């Protein structure tokens, strides 16, 4: 039986519609895909950084710290060693995170001391970031701790972003939820809002100075503002390398206690 | 000059000679590092008689790093007023060598054993400092070898060739002589420790010490005399977590020669809140050298804000009903400069065998460089 011209047009419309739906599906990835891409972009097999951390009190006084961090993703889990270089009163202080274990080395104490899970909720060396926040944005990622929900993206600083609401997978987490805006081409976070358990904005993190280094895009500057306390922390990457081989012995308490 | 002092000077001379002569044989990795801190303290004794005291303290650290180790020398200079007494003392002075699976430290040093806070029953390698009984112990000459046979395990051996006494007289009874062991090799002390770190979220260690007690014991003979008894110590400690709660435990059993065994055990925990408040506590139970029961509760809290930090440490002796409160408020004046204001309040009986302190309020400025 010959097809009528109406049938032919209907078939064309159907095929066109299917292509359009497919194209839309590709243009708008799922919330899980977005979070996976964000986490993937932040992960690095090995990373060595020299950073400065400026702490700004609600009254505007500034204190500056310098630190080196070594991080590595391996079969044993994520590992990170941070060591403070300046100023003199914190120089030599070190933090080792290896999978779920965490040790703190204070030069005055002269030995590494195990710190429990609660410490990860606490402030990282007086900053507006907790240890857990730092771990997540430094490559640990959000996927293991949060369920993503898609929000409407918007333009931030002249770039298109995807937006997600991240809801903790487990009760008793540090925040009631997070909102995160992801740069649509580079898959870097441009802004993260942290909400307290009263669902009130607690602090926000914004990223600046996006640069391509050794084939990877990196935000060289992060500004964290605690809107409830009025304090601010600026983290700036001074040097970064993704190609340096880091021996596993770096992530040991033996190395931590050497203090350098 | 006492024999002990002469021995220390001889050892220090040998150590400095080794450091100086050894330098050309090691390839320097970086320039020498000189850092330290200057502390200026004023204290008012609040109990009668009211006495005003001031103390300046300068700690200088010199370190020369090498690819396979470092030299470290620390000098401690202090000046006290009234009295105008100034002292310059060698604090730590050691050489570190880092081998493939072992680390060696030789020289005047502190050995930090145990997981408990401030008081460590398993650690008597360094004598307590009579001027600061709750602070770090006095450094001693010795050799520390850490061997890393496999994975998380660590074996430590310590040898102390000479005994350093904490006290040369019994506090409050200076007429009773204390027999000090001769600084000879035969009086050497040693310790061994097997530790494992990060096994199932737990660090633990087992240790053994053979040497002398770190405080003298009064003999009940006529004429009265005191001595540092020979002792063997078996100890264990662990640090772990229960949920978000940090937990530690440490215990030691002491077997003195010619005396009854005694023990000390500590159980502690800490919890930190999202607002930065940290609470900790630890409980000590045991017997002392004279078989007196010891029950002590330590509690503390601290919270850090941008430039401020407050701290409260307290100690309660459940047997002697003695207690101590030490609140302190610190403010960051500038980079690496901190002002601390605090008070030390002691209640009723002394807290231990060392000289009791008077109640006081104090202010301290610490500048690190």
Interface residues (C-beta under 8 A of the other chain):
Chain A: X55 X56 X57 X58 X59 X61 X63 X64 X87 X88 X89 X91 X98 X100 X101 X109 X110 X111 X113 X114 X115 X116 X117 X118 X119 X121 X122 X123 X126 X130 X174 X229 X231 X253 X254 X258 X260
Chain B: X35 X37 X65 X98 X103 X110 X112 X115 X136 X146 X148 X154 X197 X198 X201 X203 X239 X240 X241 X243 X244 X245 X246 X247 X248 X270 X271 X272 X273 X274 X276 X278 X304 X305 X306 X307 X332 X335 X336 X337 X338 X366 X368 X369
